[in-house]
Amino acid sequence: MSEQDPRRRPRDPAEDRETARGHDPAPERLARTATRYDGPHRARGDDGPQDDGREDDGREDDGRDGREDDGPRDEHDAPRGGRVERASRRIGWRKLTFLPFVLALALLGTWIYYDTATLDVIARNSLGGGNIWLRVRQHIQLTVISTFFVLIIAIPLGILLTRQRLRKAAPVAVAFANIGQATPALGLLALLVIWLGTGEFPALVGIIIYAILPVLSNTIAGLRANDPTLLEAARGIGMSPLMVLGKVELPLAVPLILSGVRTALVLNVGTATLATFGGGGGLGDIITAGITNQRMSVLVIGSILTIVLALLVDWLASLAELLLRPRGLEVSS
């Protein structure tokens, strides 16, 4: 008697009876076998859906066969990182209102002090007759013009010094800019007055020389910090050198360049007070008048106006730094 094949399933007596009646049970047996052994895609029997090892999260099938969502439908469905990035770009109400409110209180207190102080003829001549507004306007004019020339000199020069042909000249240019800022501002202005005479022009030249360094050094540092692989990829897709500079290098260097511009603006506001020694005007006239004539009220008013103007310029520069920063450089935290 031969041994029974272990792979052969023993026959069911019920199947023999069905076969005797002329009914072939093979299709039903195949269906039951498929229900038990169809792998990860198990069929659903009469007893209900079979457990396939996956948790039911309560979401209905939307016909996309498990594909990821194409994107957030609205702001609430946006990823957390996207919300953080948008929040980082948003300028909050404290940023917009706190410092201007403090500066407004300082100006209000200065006006009350000026209105209630007992001023003699010398103090009235220094502060009256629209002299305060004239000096403020001159100071703003000195700051704006000097900053404009600093930008059109330092940023293009920084770009040129990062090109392949002129990279060796970068240390020399930065050294000259360091000399300009290391020289005492008053001594530099005195030399310029001897050379160019008195007036607004030598004062502007001195302010420009004094403020070039932060913009120049930050421009060079920002362009040198770019990832070489990004620049190589830009060239690989067919960009010209000018397109790589305008669309890749400069946008990546914008944060450092804006930081240097902000520093230069504050430096220009402070250095412009020294323009009075060269006949350039500005709020330095009020400060020197208070020191020379020993009038404390004149000195206090001139000093407070200079401080308020410097803080206001720094606040405006910080807003510009946030608004002009490319969106792709926002850091989520």
Steps between C-alpha positions, in 0.01 A plus 500: 500500500652829391539783745252788473634818338527758783418782257170339411206626704276220640164487331196624684205253515266793429684564176459136399125530553486820293697333223264201506201738453675657200612825669870587469620665828836609350403868436376546857818340633712734287305800625554396863870444431532846340325653799760350733820538293475807282789674683485862611177571304260274687154451370194588700296196601150468635621564851603863427821671406819317584766671711799583282722628783440867429322732736180660380549875541139578424568655160309388196674401180506801269605303194859612501637153598705623796666781309622795702297817508596744228527781753314683774152606405508803725711666766383262773603194297847644430799314645635623826828606340312717250309674776822566690661645189205730435498605864871579486439729203207675663591822677321494832316790651766538771765546235288764332380691803731462801805701392299772318289539815813539715649752255174694491504521880862623488412771248196600703712528814758706311232738374356539850850566635563760228163665557533523879874574527619848580712599201718808477576689180793276401297180541207647309727599213636144487160332508248751371410629157461155346863417572415157643310389190773639275770299680289183500444535126871554437586196712257277309635635172858420598401147607298417189751636248800338667321163528402513133860551391621232740265250337588583140872482584530211747257243352632506139857508633426198719355314200806576288739390774334157515548433128781268397722768343487746793492270803864569578423872535230444765736509803651827379160665456379382839822627659442847356140493627631400843737797495209732420301377798795466737589867448325722756199655332578849625862479381388369159253786470767753592729366226219515246417857600864599447500330162147577370397802705195543720142415420276199448719325240802416721261386772333260256835366381609433858173322587520284188861395570409418858198283409627301200662220701189319641322490163812398307608227742148358532454494123825309453421263787146433375612419146787282617271303733289366211508123451719419195276206411203735455701725271621199301143374469388841373773496236409142413143595404632759257508823701745766392738650760281811522188288558677296768599823674155657483284195567714287731797677658349837594169362636695262726723786620213744566476440879868584560490798264191642673668457836794707378270768361320523834830545682610767251176693546542523876867596458402779261248646741762515774783625279282773347503684831870572436418678174454817703878534540534525122202726448272219386211577736278239663406440860866535595450879477251489787722271710813712452300815570387354832857397592661826389245728665455272802124477450386164634153529348641542149739208550226269631262578214767448232617173656149357539412584139816328377428187705137488383606537136759221533249262659236586241742430213603170659133400539423582136809306391390197702159505329667523159728211596196281571303604195783474247628163618423232236224260601710194434749606769245507783605262776233299677545452872 
